[in-house]
Amino acid sequence: MLSIHYRRAFALFCGIAMLMAMAALGTPAAHAQESNQIVIKNFMFSPMSLTVKAGTTVTWKNMDGEPHTVVNDAGVFHSAALDQNDTYQFKFDKPGVYNVFCGIHPYMKATITVQ
């Protein structure tokens, strides 16, 4: 009787381990396809720092239930308020460092480095 419980526990453990491994392996592939996307979630830009080549278009997507904006501190670009699942895109043609913040929540900050 005891060995049946051990076998069931072992099978359950193996199943959970396989699911975790599949989830871990699937995540990098999903991010690799959207490497020029910044997600706005939990009142943060993620990633908070991104390096791209000149001519690259970066997309911000708001996943929060609250509106956010994407603002460059030098006034190069400024989005409208983004509701949940809204996106904003900007094409970075000139090399430099672009400081970004949310105009509604200015403590939310990110940096885009264009090479």
BAFI-3210 file (N, C-alpha, C; in Angstrom, 3 decimals, decimal comma, padded with zeros to 6 digits):
// residues 115
n [1|2|3|4|5|6|7|8|9|10|11|12|13|14|15|16|17|18|19|20|21|22|23|24|25|26|27|28|29|30|31|32|33|34|35|36|37|38|39|40|41|42|43|44|45|46|47|48|49|50|51|52|53|54|55|56|57|58|59|60|61|62|63|64|65|66|67|68|69|70|71|72|73|74|75|76|77|78|79|80|81|82|83|84|85|86|87|88|89|90|91|92|93|94|95|96|97|98|99|100|101|102|103|104|105|106|107|108|109|110|111|112|113|114|115]
n.u [000,799|001,873|003,804|002,280|001,321|003,716|004,449|002,367|002,764|005,324|004,756|003,048|004,814|006,669|005,027|004,369|006,931|007,525|005,614|006,457|008,983|008,293|006,903|008,943|010,695|009,129|008,776|011,169|011,206|008,863|009,419|011,593|010,529|009,302|011,210|011,560|009,590|008,037|006,558|003,956|003,241|001,966|002,524|005,038|007,671|008,671|011,088|013,094|015,200|016,416|018,185|018,601|019,003|019,545|016,722|014,950|011,714|010,002|007,651|005,238|003,167|000,284|-000,546|-001,792|-004,687|-005,062|-004,745|-001,831|000,923|003,435|006,273|008,867|011,557|012,826|011,021|010,726|008,904|005,497|002,949|-000,626|-003,014|-002,839|-005,041|-005,900|-004,371|-003,856|-001,556|001,520|003,701|007,033|009,439|012,849|015,102|017,486|020,680|021,307|020,535|017,482|015,360|012,547|009,266|006,192|003,640|001,471|002,098|004,845|006,976|007,413|009,807|012,028|014,729|015,861|018,329|019,805|021,674]
n.v [-001,190|001,269|001,669|002,220|004,775|006,181|005,817|007,164|009,756|010,246|010,129|012,324|014,369|014,182|014,908|017,562|018,669|018,353|020,066|022,526|022,698|022,831|025,240|027,010|026,702|027,618|030,356|032,038|031,912|033,201|035,802|036,398|036,811|039,226|041,228|043,952|045,093|046,767|046,125|047,407|047,015|046,386|048,969|049,530|049,776|047,214|045,589|047,733|048,912|049,166|048,280|049,193|049,138|051,932|053,010|051,161|050,155|050,590|049,082|049,824|048,273|048,459|046,676|047,042|047,796|050,442|053,671|054,682|056,713|057,210|058,936|060,983|062,540|064,657|065,611|064,411|062,416|061,579|059,789|059,292|058,749|055,423|052,837|049,669|047,019|048,629|049,933|051,666|053,011|053,858|054,971|054,788|056,733|058,115|057,750|057,575|058,277|057,737|058,925|057,737|058,133|057,722|059,953|060,228|058,810|059,684|058,432|056,059|054,787|054,424|053,490|053,958|052,941|053,866|052,662]
n.w [000,000|000,784|-001,168|-003,433|-002,922|-002,955|-005,645|-006,941|-005,970|-007,017|-009,779|-009,987|-009,239|-011,370|-013,510|-012,853|-012,919|-015,644|-016,817|-015,792|-016,966|-019,695|-019,717|-019,003|-021,163|-023,242|-022,790|-023,383|-026,201|-026,922|-026,064|-027,671|-030,202|-029,910|-029,395|-029,594|-028,126|-025,461|-022,466|-020,529|-017,332|-014,087|-013,262|-014,352|-016,796|-018,914|-020,700|-018,578|-019,722|-022,982|-025,878|-029,204|-032,809|-035,008|-036,857|-035,982|-034,958|-031,994|-029,860|-027,463|-025,088|-023,209|-020,448|-018,107|-016,084|-015,790|-017,378|-019,266|-020,420|-022,960|-022,866|-024,065|-022,448|-023,706|-025,456|-027,943|-028,624|-027,775|-026,476|-026,793|-024,127|-023,144|-023,018|-021,437|-023,171|-025,382|-027,836|-028,596|-030,999|-031,966|-034,241|-034,109|-035,477|-035,149|-033,604|-030,057|-026,578|-025,160|-022,825|-021,168|-019,838|-017,955|-018,496|-016,821|-014,550|-013,369|-012,072|-013,296|-015,322|-018,152|-020,368|-023,650|-025,737|-028,675|-031,272]
ca.u [000,000|002,730|004,496|001,330|001,307|004,980|004,395|001,466|003,447|006,399|004,137|002,575|006,008|007,197|004,103|004,551|008,256|007,439|004,862|007,315|010,035|007,687|006,607|010,216|011,241|008,263|008,849|012,159|010,831|007,838|010,057|012,504|009,758|008,871|012,345|011,461|008,354|008,110|005,266|003,641|002,481|002,246|003,063|006,454|008,044|009,481|012,247|013,297|016,300|016,391|019,138|018,181|019,736|018,823|015,745|014,089|010,457|009,733|006,229|004,860|001,819|-000,205|-001,256|-002,445|-006,065|-005,009|-004,101|-000,447|001,443|004,854|006,752|010,307|011,794|013,304|009,912|010,805|007,640|004,540|001,748|-001,897|-003,238|-003,040|-005,863|-005,447|-004,138|-003,496|-000,131|002,094|004,944|007,890|010,620|014,050|015,984|018,757|021,349|021,294|019,872|016,157|014,741|011,104|008,495|004,746|003,212|000,467|002,817|006,217|007,979|007,623|010,864|012,771|015,755|016,070|019,604|019,783|023,047]
ca.v [000,000|002,438|001,867|002,820|006,206|006,721|005,848|008,252|011,014|010,377|010,448|013,705|015,199|014,183|015,691|018,975|019,049|018,476|021,286|023,674|022,742|023,295|026,667|027,732|026,672|028,395|031,782|032,784|031,983|034,232|037,107|036,613|037,311|040,583|041,816|045,412|045,470|047,070|045,895|048,238|046,153|046,637|050,323|049,488|049,435|046,001|045,890|049,137|049,367|048,451|048,775|048,843|049,796|053,033|052,536|050,173|050,598|049,998|049,070|049,737|047,727|048,622|045,508|047,445|048,258|051,903|054,267|055,147|057,358|057,004|060,291|061,208|063,747|065,728|066,015|063,800|061,714|061,605|059,050|059,569|057,801|054,052|051,988|048,283|046,361|049,583|049,991|052,876|052,703|054,961|054,528|055,491|056,907|058,730|057,176|058,374|057,707|058,329|058,679|057,604|058,027|057,821|061,301|060,138|058,265|060,019|057,555|054,945|055,260|053,455|054,087|053,319|053,311|053,605|052,622]
ca.w [000,000|000,875|-002,444|-004,372|-002,624|-003,445|-007,108|-007,344|-005,663|-007,991|-011,068|-009,881|-009,250|-012,737|-014,337|-012,523|-013,416|-017,100|-017,121|-015,483|-017,988|-020,942|-019,557|-019,020|-022,511|-024,128|-022,498|-024,151|-027,613|-027,059|-025,921|-028,780|-031,319|-029,605|-028,701|-029,627|-027,447|-024,037|-021,847|-019,371|-016,434|-012,669|-013,176|-014,721|-018,162|-018,889|-019,861|-018,235|-020,565|-024,250|-026,869|-030,559|-033,893|-035,653|-037,824|-035,332|-034,358|-030,683|-029,529|-026,058|-024,927|-021,844|-019,933|-016,860|-016,158|-015,702|-018,552|-019,174|-021,619|-023,246|-023,104|-024,067|-021,660|-024,586|-026,301|-029,273|-028,856|-026,661|-026,873|-026,118|-023,030|-023,605|-022,161|-021,398|-024,462|-026,429|-028,142|-029,178|-031,683|-032,381|-034,993|-033,668|-036,628|-034,779|-032,429|-028,835|-025,408|-025,020|-021,517|-021,330|-018,605|-018,103|-018,137|-015,750|-013,384|-013,760|-011,443|-014,227|-016,223|-018,968|-021,230|-024,941|-026,329|-030,109|-031,795]
c.u [000,850|003,417|003,567|001,294|002,593|004,979|003,502|002,118|004,564|005,848|003,637|003,751|006,578|006,312|004,263|005,890|008,232|006,691|005,704|008,414|009,479|007,390|007,890|010,810|010,411|008,407|009,909|011,797|009,793|008,462|010,973|011,767|009,373|009,982|012,322|010,154|008,642|006,697|005,118|002,725|002,923|002,948|004,571|006,578|008,929|009,801|012,360|014,422|016,312|017,400|018,719|019,078|018,884|017,926|014,766|012,832|010,246|008,238|006,065|003,441|001,430|-001,022|-001,951|-003,898|-006,166|-004,354|-002,669|-000,117|002,925|005,391|008,278|010,577|012,317|012,211|009,928|009,512|006,809|003,279|000,501|-002,007|-003,555|-003,889|-005,326|-005,464|-003,885|-001,986|000,238|003,418|005,699|009,103|011,799|015,038|017,375|019,362|021,291|020,635|018,580|015,579|013,234|010,459|007,013|004,329|002,184|001,121|004,313|007,315|008,256|008,618|011,500|013,767|015,874|017,401|019,581|021,214|023,069]
c.v [001,267|002,721|002,476|004,333|006,869|006,823|006,983|009,613|011,273|010,763|011,895|014,677|015,310|015,014|017,177|019,464|019,227|019,744|022,529|023,816|023,261|024,793|027,491|027,770|027,506|029,886|032,510|032,917|033,073|035,617|037,406|037,191|038,772|041,341|043,336|045,898|045,721|046,930|046,823|047,407|046,414|047,973|050,348|049,264|048,196|045,561|047,394|049,753|048,510|049,103|048,258|049,560|050,917|052,465|051,522|050,832|049,840|050,136|048,958|049,194|047,828|047,399|045,814|047,849|049,772|052,466|054,713|055,880|057,011|058,356|060,304|062,528|064,915|066,193|065,440|063,059|061,730|060,889|059,659|058,593|056,433|053,303|050,563|047,683|047,324|049,568|051,364|052,482|053,971|054,376|055,417|055,563|057,398|058,045|058,137|057,607|058,480|057,936|058,749|057,542|058,056|059,209|061,324|059,695|058,475|059,175|056,325|055,411|054,091|054,224|053,265|053,849|052,900|053,728|052,902]
c.w [000,000|-000,461|-003,503|-004,172|-003,124|-004,966|-007,604|-007,106|-006,665|-009,361|-011,079|-009,952|-010,663|-013,665|-014,104|-013,073|-014,934|-017,500|-016,876|-016,532|-019,313|-020,865|-019,630|-020,419|-023,473|-023,947|-023,308|-025,624|-027,834|-026,960|-027,100|-029,988|-031,120|-028,896|-028,709|-029,014|-025,976|-023,491|-020,649|-018,483|-015,005|-012,475|-013,391|-016,221|-018,075|-020,315|-019,614|-019,067|-021,821|-025,185|-028,238|-031,559|-034,468|-036,746|-037,256|-034,785|-033,062|-030,413|-028,025|-026,007|-023,461|-021,434|-018,605|-017,119|-016,072|-016,966|-018,240|-020,465|-021,762|-023,690|-023,085|-023,361|-022,491|-025,554|-027,707|-029,613|-027,585|-027,133|-026,241|-024,959|-023,611|-022,592|-022,221|-022,805|-025,620|-026,630|-028,694|-029,804|-032,016|-033,076|-034,611|-034,832|-036,251|-033,555|-031,242|-027,711|-025,200|-023,662|-021,682|-019,951|-018,941|-017,632|-017,013|-014,441|-013,623|-013,099|-012,309|-015,286|-016,981|-019,822|-022,509|-025,477|-027,793|-030,625|-033,277]
res [m|l|s|i|h|y|r|r|a|f|a|l|f|c|g|i|a|m|l|m|a|m|a|a|l|g|t|p|a|a|h|a|q|e|s|n|q|i|v|i|k|n|f|m|f|s|p|m|s|l|t|v|k|a|g|t|t|v|t|w|k|n|m|d|g|e|p|h|t|v|v|n|d|a|g|v|f|h|s|a|a|l|d|q|n|d|t|y|q|f|k|f|d|k|p|g|v|y|n|v|f|c|g|i|h|p|y|m|k|a|t|i|t|v|q]
***
